Amino acid sequence: MGRLTAVLYDRFTQGSEVACLQAWRADLLRDLTGHVLEVGAGTGLNLPFYPSALVRLVLSEPDPHMRRELSKKVRARHAERVEVLDASLEDLQVPGEAFDAVVGTLVLCSVPRLDHALAEIHRVLKPRGRFVFLEHVAAENRPRRLRWQHRIEPIWKRLSGGCHLTRRTADAIVAAGFTIGHIQRESMRKAWPLVRPTIRGVAVKA
Ligand SMILES: C[S@@+](CC[C@H](N)C(=O)[O-])C[C@H]1O[C@@H](n2cnc3c(N)ncnc32)[C@H](O)[C@@H]1O
């Protein structure tokens, strides 16, 4: 991400945030407890929705420009107990089985290797730990849109920091050794049509 993209990120995404994402984030995060790690935390758009009673909240973000925006938001909320970590899903730099929950929202589209990233999430979760996800995915039930996603994906990846349009992320979560306890499929309103199909829910480390 460039510096300008990071600074303008919240403004770019505001339409979808107000239309649906803020409600989805609130819904996904409200029941979390214990030790929680967020991966690819970006500018911290999940921050307002974490319960205040968490024992530990670590927000990891590898991009320096996004991390600067994230740190500003953490400081502005006087969230002294929130830790910001420079780490990517290739190597989270935390011990295994350390967290009760891992949160990833709109991040698995961008990782170079989805299977490696999910294995890393699985590694850092405690047994029966929860992976809370929200991702845009392949338009599996809309053949025409799926064709366009495949056509546009090569150029889109170059323009958007490696974002894939055609990932079957739910299948990959199961293949990584999780049991999906709850999943919802819905269109991301006010978003570009090729990123509208989303999944969100909770998977448990089997
Ligand atoms: C579209 S933004 C989403 C940010 C935030 N999670 C949200 O819900 O608004 C994608 C984020 O994933 C991060 N990211 C990209 N590749 C990553 C990787 N390999 N490991 C961890 N984070 C990554 C980017 O730096 C960026 O902050």
The ligand as a MOL file (V3000), in Angstrom:
LIG
                    3D

  0  0  0     0  0            999 V3000
M  V30 BEGIN CTAB
M  V30 COUNTS 27 29 0 0 0
M  V30 BEGIN ATOM
M  V30 1 C -8.2160 -4.3820 2.3220 0
M  V30 2 S -7.1880 -4.1060 3.6780 0 CHG=1
M  V30 3 C -8.2650 -4.5640 5.0360 0
M  V30 4 C -7.8730 -3.9210 6.3180 0
M  V30 5 C -8.7160 -4.2800 7.5440 0
M  V30 6 N -8.5470 -5.6780 7.8900 0
M  V30 7 C -10.1680 -3.9680 7.3570 0
M  V30 8 O -11.0230 -4.8340 7.5910 0
M  V30 9 O -10.4620 -2.8020 6.9960 0 CHG=-1
M  V30 10 C -6.0680 -5.4860 3.5980 0
M  V30 11 C -4.9860 -5.4370 4.6670 0
M  V30 12 O -4.2900 -6.6800 4.6370 0
M  V30 13 C -2.9140 -6.4140 4.8020 0
M  V30 14 N -2.1270 -7.5250 4.2310 0
M  V30 15 C -1.7960 -7.7290 2.9420 0
M  V30 16 N -1.0420 -8.8330 2.8120 0
M  V30 17 C -0.8900 -9.3280 4.0690 0
M  V30 18 C -0.1980 -10.4530 4.6020 0
M  V30 19 N 0.4840 -11.2770 3.8030 0
M  V30 20 N -0.2400 -10.6630 5.9350 0
M  V30 21 C -0.9610 -9.8350 6.7340 0
M  V30 22 N -1.6230 -8.7570 6.2850 0
M  V30 23 C -1.5930 -8.5030 4.9760 0
M  V30 24 C -2.7020 -5.1120 4.0680 0
M  V30 25 O -1.4990 -4.4550 4.4770 0
M  V30 26 C -3.9560 -4.3550 4.4300 0
M  V30 27 O -3.7910 -3.6140 5.6080 0
M  V30 END ATOM
M  V30 BEGIN BOND
M  V30 1 1 1 2
M  V30 2 1 2 3
M  V30 3 1 2 10
M  V30 4 1 3 4
M  V30 5 1 4 5
M  V30 6 1 5 6
M  V30 7 1 5 7
M  V30 8 2 7 8
M  V30 9 1 7 9
M  V30 10 1 10 11
M  V30 11 1 11 12
M  V30 12 1 11 26
M  V30 13 1 12 13
M  V30 14 1 13 14
M  V30 15 1 13 24
M  V30 16 1 14 15
M  V30 17 1 14 23
M  V30 18 2 15 16
M  V30 19 1 16 17
M  V30 20 1 17 18
M  V30 21 2 17 23
M  V30 22 1 18 19
M  V30 23 2 18 20
M  V30 24 1 20 21
M  V30 25 2 21 22
M  V30 26 1 22 23
M  V30 27 1 24 25
M  V30 28 1 24 26
M  V30 29 1 26 27
M  V30 END BOND
M  V30 END CTAB
M  END
